[in-house]
Amino acid sequence: MKLLETSWGKAIGFFAVLLAVIAAVLQHLENCEQTIYTRMTHDLKTLAEDFRQKNKSCFILGASGETGKELLKEIVERKLFSKITLIGRRQLTFEDKAFENLVQEVVDFEKLDDYAAVFQGHDVGYCCLGTTKAKAGADGFIRVDHDYVLKSAELAKAGGCSHFNLESSKGADKTSGFLYLKVKGQVEADIEPLGFERFSIYRPAVLMVDRQESRPTEWFARMVLGPISSMFPTAMSIPIQSVTRAMVANTLIPAGENVEILENKAIYDLGKAPEK
């Protein structure tokens, strides 16, 4: 009996230490990213009102994806732009009348140069294009997440776009040994020299969203990270609504740097900023 009690005591002690280590790691991940923006001081309601007066137009790439759909909903509800153009490979259908004035341009991403006119005359561009290696294969993933994105940015710059917003990924690094992070980092680096007046890069962690598209790995990650996110909301994940709200809020706030990178914590903080 004493031996059993000793074994149980050791097991409980081991798991207690393990949980403490995991908690410490998550706490570190939660606080290791610098929030370089002190933007909570801005009156977003006033900024939105001023922004509407400028009659700006925008385009969204990837509006059929989860982030793009949520971003479009946020922009339409806020009524920030006088004209909203969706650029994609197919026409989208909407039941809500709030979306009836959208302009939709269907393009062939393999021949984007033929659609240069579609990218002309927009003040702000949002790029939420993306696929996965599992869905498109390695070559297809690179073509979508790098080639299509870069060519779209080039055409947007030539068409007069001054503020280009790119949804990237936490850990994006062109020198990474992981294909996903390497491609994300490479396209960031390749867009920067285009010289947009403002280039905003968003690097969210795992998106907490119920996708219509099946992504088993991401689904498993959400199942595991769900309970963790309640205690450490930015350590390894982020609600998709926080990302889109941050993209919109950041559009309203006057630029600091020409190139700005918002890491996961900065996105989360900006995404929960209330309109005063």
Residue pairs with C-beta under 8 A, 6 or more apart in sequence:
26 228
26 231
26 232
26 235
26 236
27 232
27 235
29 232
29 234
29 235
29 236
30 232
30 233
30 234
30 235
30 265
33 234
33 263
33 264
33 265
33 266
34 263
34 266
35 265
35 266
35 269
36 266
37 256
37 262
37 266
37 269
37 270
39 249
39 250
39 253
39 270
39 273
40 269
40 270
40 273
42 252
42 253
42 273
43 275
43 276
44 249
44 252
44 253
44 273
44 274
44 275
44 276
45 275
45 276
46 276
47 252
47 253
48 78
48 80
48 252
48 275
51 80
51 251
51 252
52 79
52 80
55 82
56 80
56 81
56 82
56 123
56 124
57 81
57 82
57 83
57 84
57 85
57 121
57 122
57 123
57 124
58 75
58 81
58 83
58 84
58 85
58 122
58 123
58 124
58 125
58 126
59 84
59 85
59 86
59 87
59 119
59 122
59 124
59 125
59 126
59 156
59 161
60 68
60 71
60 72
60 75
60 84
60 85
60 86
60 87
60 125
60 126
60 128
61 68
61 87
61 88
61 125
61 126
61 127
61 128
61 129
61 149
61 152
62 68
62 88
62 127
62 128
62 129
62 130
62 167
63 69
63 71
63 72
63 86
63 88
63 92
63 128
64 88
64 90
64 92
65 128
65 129
65 130
66 207
66 209
66 211
66 212
66 213
66 240
67 128
67 167
67 207
67 240
67 243
67 244
68 126
68 128
70 209
70 240
70 241
70 243
70 244
71 126
71 128
71 244
71 247
71 248
72 84
72 86
72 99
73 244
74 241
74 244
74 245
74 247
74 248
75 81
75 84
75 248
76 84
76 98
76 99
76 102
77 98
78 248
80 248
80 251
80 252
81 124
83 103
84 101
84 102
84 103
85 102
85 103
85 104
85 105
85 118
85 122
86 92
86 102
86 103
86 104
86 105
87 105
87 107
87 118
87 119
87 152
88 104
88 105
88 106
88 107
89 106
89 107
89 108
89 109
90 106
91 104
91 106
92 104
94 100
94 102
105 115
105 118
107 115
107 118
108 114
108 115
109 144
109 148
109 151
112 148
112 151
112 152
112 155
113 151
113 155
115 155
116 155
116 158
116 159
118 155
119 125
119 152
119 155
119 156
119 158
119 159
119 161
120 158
120 159
120 160
121 159
121 160
122 156
122 159
122 160
122 161
123 160
123 161
123 162
123 163
124 161
124 162
124 163
124 164
124 165
124 251
125 152
125 153
125 156
125 161
125 163
125 164
125 165
126 165
126 167
126 247
127 149
127 152
127 153
127 164
127 165
127 166
127 167
128 167
129 144
129 145
129 148
129 149
129 152
130 144
130 145
130 167
131 140
131 141
131 144
131 145
132 141
132 215
133 141
133 179
133 180
134 215
134 217
135 141
135 213
135 215
136 143
136 144
138 179
141 179
141 180
141 183
142 179
142 183
145 183
145 184
145 187
146 183
146 186
146 187
146 190
149 166
149 187
149 191
150 187
150 190
150 191
153 164
153 166
153 191
153 194
153 196
154 194
156 164
157 164
157 194
157 195
157 196
161 196
162 196
162 197
162 198
163 196
163 197
163 198
163 199
163 200
163 251
163 255
164 191
164 194
164 196
164 198
164 199
164 200
165 200
165 202
165 247
165 250
165 251
166 187
166 188
166 191
166 199
166 200
166 201
166 202
167 202
167 204
167 243
167 247
168 184
168 185
168 187
168 188
168 201
168 202
168 203
169 180
169 181
169 184
169 203
169 204
170 203
170 204
170 205
170 206
170 263
170 264
171 178
171 181
171 203
172 181
172 184
172 185
172 188
172 201
172 203
173 181
173 182
173 185
174 182
174 185
174 186
174 188
174 189
175 182
175 185
176 182
176 185
188 201
191 199
192 199
192 259
196 258
197 255
197 258
198 255
198 258
198 260
199 258
199 259
199 260
200 247
200 250
200 251
200 260
200 262
201 259
201 260
201 261
201 262
202 243
202 246
202 247
202 262
202 267
203 261
203 262
203 263
203 264
203 267
204 238
204 242
204 243
204 264
204 267
205 234
205 235
205 236
205 237
205 238
205 264
206 218
206 221
206 222
206 225
206 236
206 237
206 238
207 218
207 237
207 238
207 239
207 240
207 243
208 222
208 225
208 226
208 229
208 237
208 238
208 239
208 240
209 222
209 239
209 240
211 218
211 219
221 237
222 237
225 236
225 237
228 235
228 236
228 237
229 235
229 236
229 237
233 268
234 264
234 265
234 268
238 264
238 267
238 268
238 271
239 271
241 271
242 267
242 268
242 271
242 272
243 267
243 271
244 271
245 270
245 271
245 272
245 273
246 262
246 266
246 267
246 268
246 270
246 271
249 270
249 271
249 273
250 260
250 262
250 270
262 270
